[in-house]
Amino acid sequence: MNNLIRISVITLKDQMRQKSFYILLAIAVVFVLLIRGCYKGDYAVNGRQVESAAVAWHASLIVFHFIAAAMFLMTSMLSMGIFSRDRDDGSMVMFLSRCVDRWQYVLGRIAGIWVLSTAFMFILHLTIFLIALANTGEMISGYLAASLLCSVNLLFAIVLTCALSLCLPNFVAASFTLMVIGISFISDGAYQVMKSELVRQMISSEGHVSLWRIVFPKVYMLQHYASTWITNKAFDSMPPVYVLANIVFYTGVMAAFALWRYSRSEV
């Protein structure tokens, strides 16, 4: 366990030395500065003045989803080259030449990226939370807790990318991960937004949800469930336990595949 923690800490330091990390950080800072304008000024709908608290609440909810979704790109970029880079610069040999098991190395690298990504996302959400609080004087309940719940999705994206990068080129592994997440957002997100009889018939000729949509990774559904902690609305799409169990199951399967694949690879 100590080795796993040490490797995780080393991974944090390594990733923070990468230029891509600071590029993403700069983009995030610019985005936050631009979004501040949504919390200032007067807004009117149909000639009626809209309260600043209501505008801030809706803006914060939209930004919450945008940040959580954009983090998938960051995690894919950070994860896709972690093992190949270690192999090229000799870090992998350095780790395994010591009293470090292969499973500790793999899980330590994954855990380090996860902690960094979760902290990055939480800081962005915390910044938006504080901006809304400073401009309206009201706290958005459940905002930060929802951010932590979305970290489960980040872990899924990291594990999937790392596992695929062991048998596919880095860019292909990251692209496949983003494709899986995109399909989840399209299949579940579009169905959630457009709950019409026409859409139901397009999804299934019998008016029932297709089986593949039930078993497909519920990335969007978990993010949508997290947002209900902010809106305080009922999550009636499917049992929340199944949504969380679905993501945890796929994460566990891909982690097991990564460990198996790495145990059979040459160093």
WOLINNOR-V921105 format. One line per field, one symbol per residue. ss: DSSP state (@ for helix, = for strand, . for the rest). psi: psi as a letter, one per 30 degrees, with the letter a starting at -180 (. if undefined). burial: # if it has 24 or more other ideal C-beta (glycine too) atoms within 12 Angstrom, else .. A space follows every 50 residues. Layout:
ss->???
psi->???
burial->???
//
This chain:
ss->.@@@@@@@@@@@@@@@..@@@@@@@@@@@@@@@@@@@@@...===..=== .@@@@@@@@@@@@@@@@@@@@@@@@@@@@..@@@@@@@@.@@@@@@.... .@@@@@@@@@@@@@@@@@@@@@@@@@@@@@@@@@@@......@@@@@@@@ @@@@@@@@@@@@@@@....@@@@@@@@@@@@@@@@@@@@@@@@...@@@@ @@@.......@@@@@...@@@@@@@@@@@@@........@@@@@@@@@@@ @@@@@@@@@@@@@....
psi->eeeeeeeeeeeeeeeffkeeefeeeeeeeeeeeeffffgllkkkkhfkkk keeeeeeeeeeeeeeeeeeffeeeeeeeffgeeeeeeeggeeeeeffaik leeeeeeeeeeeeeeeeeeeeeeeeeeeeeeeeeffgkkjkfeeeeeeef feeeeeeeeeeeeeffflleeeeeeeeeeeeeeeeeeeeeeeeiileeee eeekfgglkleefefkkheeeeeeeefffefglkjgelkeeeeeeeeeee eeeeeeeeeeeefflk.
burial->..##..##.###.##....##..#...#...#..#..##........... ....#######.######################.##...##..##...# .#####################.######.##..##...#.###.##.## ################...#..##.###.###.##.###.##........ ..#.....#...#..###############....#.##....##.##..# #..##..##.##.....
//
